[in-house]
Amino acid sequence: MTVTVESARASTRKHQLAPVIRGDQETLQFLPGELAGQARKTIALRKFEGRPGQTLLLAFGDRQCLLTGLGDPGELTFPQFQEAIGKGFLQLSEAGADKMDLLLPAGLGWEIPAMARLAAEAVSMAGYTFTGYRTLAEKPPRREVRLVPPETPSAKETKALNRAIALAGFVADGIRLARDLINHPAEVAHPGYVAAEARRVAKAAGAKFREIGGEALKRAGFHAIHAVGRAGEHAPRLVALEYGRRRKNVPTLALVGKGVTFDSGGLDIKSASGMALMKKDMGGAAIVLGAFLAIAAQKTPIHLICVLGLAENAVDSRAYRPGDILRTKHGLTVEVTNTDAEGRLVLADAMALAHRYKPGVMIDFATLTGACRVALGREVMGLFCDHVQLRDSLMALGESTGDHLWPLPLWAPYQRMLKSEVADMVNAPSEGVAGAITAALFLKAFAGDVAWAHIDCYGWSDGHASLFPKGGSGAGVRLCAQYATQLLEDTAHVSG
């Protein structure tokens, strides 16, 4: 996918994508007079009014234009704009367009570079494909999209537009990485493979890379993740990436991801249907690594830490057992009551490693509980956060980026369900209620005194939205990239 900007308000390509504000009468001004007249008749016949979700394909010999409705500008949100762009891009692509002009609309009241960034992000996300294992599928065409601004931009404005498109490209690269990692089968994207990808990302970003694997985990005191992954074909690993360095008035942000590359459930084995999508159980690690790539590529001047807890939860004679008592790196002991509640054990040790970098803010992503999916479905991520400023910031950014969150409570009275008779806590309560909350409360014991948020995500898309093709979703990358920028701005404001 290539996205560029046109330096003049002209549309010379045979395929155009035109987002339309409801009631806009200037939509067709780019067409020659005789074609515009025909188009207006078709618009009236088909009753196209620019309502949200409406599209209309206009064909004129060897030219075609797809109109996609935006609705009323006062009610239009960034995610709605991107969804309309993505839907139109896919429809026009299916109609044979591999090179198209996307005509950015006037009248929204948005800054043109911001609109260009949103549009470039949308077409990159909608145009994602994963076909490396399909030998019979035709190779998808290399698509080119040229953004055409409402007015001919000056040299300075063109530079700003190109910068906006570049920023969108970095985020798209991060989302693509996260999706690819999730979409690969578990025999490919095992702990060693994900660690190698993390090393590659660190090298490209000029970041420090650290890896602790296999028996070295046990020697270093990371007994929990070692226990979860010791039965796997590929040794468990903790991976840490560090971009930037600790400096005065520079915030340190730690992103922590659960990376269980396949979850059989362990000795508390899942059903066949329950295992069907368990290659995606490393979705949290994929998301935070994708976010690290995006933030570092944008050269955001922040001290950024990314910690991945990588393991296979497998079954053999070495598998950890119900009744085992594990000592975490934090020092707390955990009685294993269910080997299928392994993600929180992995995260407990991963968070301990993240604490070594003394972050001011820590955010973890994990495909942690089916209970959260029952409560919120697949498209909304559960947010657990008692830090008011962090919670409010993430909620607002979720709405503006389209990586939607919904707050769930860290309900302290439910801590009683985590009590153990033989250890400091159990990893899974025996009561079949409040599963997402008790999992978050378990993690809270390892969060320390930093501003911390836990995001329980699904990591997978069923393909119902244009920006999220079926497969790994990458939801959370945009959220983290935007939050890193906001955290930097907030810190500068406070220090100033």
N, C-alpha and C positions, 0 to 999 in steps of 0.2 A: 504494500500500500504506500503510495506516494501522495503527499498533500503539499501543495504550493499555493502561492497567492498571486493573483493577477494584478498587474500594476495599473490597469485602466478599467473603468466601468464599461466593460464590453463582454459579450459572450459569443465566442467564435466557434465553440465546439458544437458538434451535432447533438450532444446530449446535455440537457440542463436540468438541474434540480433546483426548484424555486420554493422556498418556504413562504407561506402566505399568511399574513395577518388577516383576521376576519374582517371582511368588508373592504379590503384594500383594492382600490381601483387602478393602481399603478403596476400591478403584478406583471403585466405583459408588455411593458414599455421596451423591453429588450428585443421584442420580435418585430420584424418588418411589418409595415402597415397592413398588407393583405392577409398575412398570417395571424396578426393580432385580431383582426376582424373575425376570421374563422374561429379562433380560439375563444373569443367572447361568446359566440353562439353556442359552442360546445359546453362552455362553463354554465351558461344559462340552462341548456338542455339537461345537463347532469346535476344541476342544482348544487354546484360546488360553491361554498361560501367561506372556505377557509376555517371551518370548524376543526377543533382538535380531533385527530384521527382520520380526517378526510384526506384522500389523495385522488388525483386525477391525472391520467397520462394523456398528453396531447401529442399526436404524431402528425408530421407534415412531410411526406416523402421520406427523405433521408435524415430528417431532423425529428427529435422528440424532446418534449419537456414534461417533467413530472412536477405537478403542484402538490405540495403537502401542507395541510392546515396547521396553523399555530394557535388559532382561537384569539381571544381578546388579549392585547398586550399587557393590560393591567393585571391579568390573572395568570400570565405565563411564568412558569418557574424554569430554572436552568435544566433540571432533569426532564421536564416536559419538552423543552426545546430540543434537547439531545435525542430524546426518544423519537420525535418527529423527524429529525434529520436522519437518524439511523433507519427508520422505517422507509423513508423516501429513498435513501441510498440503496437499500436492499431491493426495493421494488424496481428501481431504474436499472440496477445491475442485472436483475432477472430478465429485464426487457432487452438485454444485449449491450448495455453500456459498460465499457471498460475504461473510458476516459470521459469525464464529465466536468462541467462547470457548476459549482454550487453558489447560487446568488444570495449573498447575505442580505437580509431584508433591512430596509430603513423603517423607522417608526417604533422600534422597540425601546428606545431610550437607553440602550446599553452601549458601553464603550465597544468600538469595533474590534480591537484586539481581544477583548474578553469573549466576544461573540465568535471570533475566529478560532480561539482556543477550544471553546465548547464544541464547535462544529468539527474541528479536526479530530478531537478526542472521540466524538460520536462515530464518525465514519471509520476510524481505526478500530474501535471496539466492535462495531457492527460487521466489519469486513474480516474479522478474525476467522480463520479456518484451521482445522487440525486434521490433516489427511495423510500423514506420513506412513500410516500402516495400511492404507487403502490402495492396493495395487491395481484395481479395476476402475478407480475413479479418475475422471479427467482432471488434469492439473488445473487448478483455478487460475484465471487470468490475472496478470498483474494490473491492478486498477490504479488509475491516476485521478485525483480530484484536485481541481483548481478552485480556490475560493475567490469569489468576485465581490469586493466591497461595494456598498451602496454608492459611494462617491470615489472618484479617482484619488488615490492617496498620494500625499507628498512623499518625498524620499524618507523623511523622518517617520512618517506613519507606516510606510512600507517596512521599515526596519522593525518597528514595534509589532507589526503583523507577523513578520517572519519569526521574531522572538516568541510570540504567542504560539505559533504553530510548532516551534521547536520544543517548547515546554509541554505541549500536548503530546508530542511524539515521545518524550521521556516517560510520561505517565503511561502512554499506550505500550511502550516497551516493558514497563513493569507489570502491567496487566497481562501482556502476552506471555511473559516468563511464568507468572503465577498459573495461568491457564495451562500452559504446556506441561508444567510439572505435575499438575493434578491430572491431566488427561493421559499422560503416559501410563502404561500398565505398571503394576507394582514390581514386576520382575525387572523393569528398566529403571524406574524412579525409586530405587532402594536407598537406604541411608547413605551409602557411599556415593551414589550418583548425585543426590541432592547436595551433599557436602562439596563435591567437585564443582557443581554449578555455583555454589556460594563462593568458593575460592575464585572462580572465574569472574564473578561479579565484583568481588573485593579487589582483584587485580586491576580490572578496568576502571574502578573508581579511585584507585590509589589508596585503598583502605587496608587496615591491618586485619589479618585473618588468624584465627586460632581454632584448633580442633583437638578435642579429647575423645578418644574412642576406645572401645573394647574394655579390656581389663584395666586400662589406665583410668577409666571412670571410677572403678571400684577403689583403686588405690588412692584416688583424689577425694574420695568421700561421696561421690555421686551414686549412691547405692540404688536409689529409686529408679532412675532411668536405666541403669545397668540391669536391674532385675527384670524390668519390662522387656528389654530387648535382647537378653542373653540367649533366648531360644531361637532367635532369628538366624537365617542364613548369613545375613550381613550384620556386622557388629553395630551396636548402638553408638551414637556419637552426640556430643554437644559441640556446636559450632558457634563461634562469635565473630562478628565483623564490627570494626570500629572505624567510622569515618570522622575526620576532624579530630580535635583534641580538646581537653578541658581547658577553658580560658575564662577569665573574668567576664561576666555579663553575657556569656554564651550558654544557653541551656543544654542540658544533656537529656536526650530522649532515648529510652530503651524500648525496642519493639521485640516481643518474645512470641515465638510461634510453636505450636504443637505440630510435630512432624512424624506422626505414626504412619509410615509409608504403606503398611497394610495392617488391618486390625481383624484378626480372626476371632477376637474375644478372649484368646488365651484358653486356659483350661475351662473357664466358664464360656464355652464356645458359642458363637452366634449361630443362628439358623442360616441355611443357604441364602435365603432372601435377604437376611440381615447383613450378609457379607458381600452382597452383589456390588455395592458401590464403595467398598472400604479402601479402595486405592485413593479415595479422596480424603482419607482421614489425616493426611498431611497438609490439608488445605490451609491451616493456620500458618505453618512454616512457609508455604508457597506465597501467601499473601504478604507476610512481613519481608520476605526476601525481595519480592517484586516492589514493595514500597521503598525498601532500602535502595534498590537500583534507581527508582524514579527520583528520590530525594537527592541522592549523590550526583546523578547525572545533571540535575538542575543546578548543582553547585550551591545548594542551600547552605549558608555558613553556620551550621549547627553541629554540635557534638552528638553523633548518631550511633547508637548501638543496636545491633540486630543479633539475637540469640535464637538458634534453632535447636530444638530437642528432637533428635532423629532416632527412630527405633522401629522395628517390626515386632508386633505382638503376635508371636507364633506359638505353636504347640509342639513340644517334644519333651524328652526326659529332663531337659534343663529349664523348662518353663517355670516361672514363679507360680506359687500355689495360694489358694485361699487359706488363710490362717498364718501365712508368713508375716513376719514383722520386719519392716524396712526402716532403716535410719536414713533420713534425707540429709542432703548437704547442709540444710538449714539447722539440723540438729533434732528436729521433731521426729518422733517415731510414728509409723503408720501400720496399723493392722490391715492386711489385705482381706477384705470381705468379698470382693468381686474382681476377678482379673480383667473383666471387660470395662472396668473404670480405671483404665491405664493412663489416659491422657493427662489427668490431673497429677499423677505421679511424675510423668515426664516433665510437665510444666513446673512442678515444685523445684526440681533440680535446675531446670533452665532459668527460673527466676533467681535462684541463688547465684548462678554465674553472672546474670545481668547486674545483680547488686554490687558486684566487685567494681563496676565502673561508676558507682555512686550517681545513678540517674536522679534527676529531679522529677521526671515523669516516666511511668512505665505503663505500657499498653500491651496486653497479650491477646492474641487471636487463637481460637481453637474450635475445631469441629467437635464440641465436647459432649453435648447431651441431646438425645432424642426428645427429651422433655421440652427443650426450648423450641424445637421444630413443631411439636404439637401445639405449643402456646402461640407461636408467631408465624408459623409457616416457613417456607423456604426463602422468601425474598426479603425478610426483615431480620436483622441481626439483633440478638439480645445484648443489652448494655448493662453491666453491673458496675456501679461507680458511686462511692460515697463522697467523693471530692466534688463539691458543687461546681467550681469553675471549670474543671476538666469535663465533668458530665455535660454541662451546658454547652461548652465549646464543641464537644463531639456530636451532641444532638443537632446543633445548628449546622455543622458541617455535613452531617449525614443528609440533612434536608437539601442543602445546596449542591452536593455532589451526586446525589442519587444512590449513595451507599447507605441505605436507610437503617436506622437504629431505633430500638424501642427500649426505654428504661425498665428494668426489673429490679426488685428490691434485694439487697443484702440483708435479709430479715434475720436479725441476731438471735431471736428465740429458737430458730431452727438449728442453731449450733449444737443443741442437745442431741440431735440425730447423728452427729459425728463423733460422739463419745465412744471410747473403747474401754473395755475392762482390763486390757493387757498392754495397751500402748497409749500414746498421746491422743490418737484419733484413728478412726476407720477411714478407708478410702471411699466407701459407699454405704449409705444407711440401709438398714433392712426394710424400712418403711418405703412403700412405693409412691411417695408423694414428694412434690417440690424438688424434683431431681436437678433442675437447672440451678435453683437457688443454693441447694446444699453443695453442689459442685463448686459454685462461685465462692461460697463460704470456706470451703476447703482451701481454695487458692489464696483467699484473703490472709490465711495464717502465714503465708510465705511472701506476702507483698511488702511487708515492712512498713516504714513510715513515709514512703514516697507517695506522691499523687499517683493512683493506680486505677486502671480501668480494665475490666475483663470483657471481651467481646466473644460471645458464643455464636459462631457462624455456621452456615451450611456448606459453603464453599463450592456449590454445584448449582447449575442452572438447568431447568427443564426446557429452556428455549422459548419461553412465552413472551419475552421482551426483545426488541430489535437489537439492543446493545449487548445482550447476553445470550449468545448462541448456546445450544445445548452442550453441556460439558462443564469443565472448571470455570467458575465465574470470575475470579479475580476481584470480587467485591471487597473493598477495604483498602485497596491500593490508593485510589483517589482520595479517600478519607484521610489516610496517613500523610500523603503528600501535602494536602492542604493544611493539615494540622501542624506539620513541621514548620511551615511558613508562618502560620498564625502564632505558634509558640515563640518563634524568633521575634516577631513583631511585638508581642506582649511583653517579652523580656526587655526589649529595647525601650519600650514605653516606661516600664517600671524603673529601669536603671537610669533613664533620662530624667 
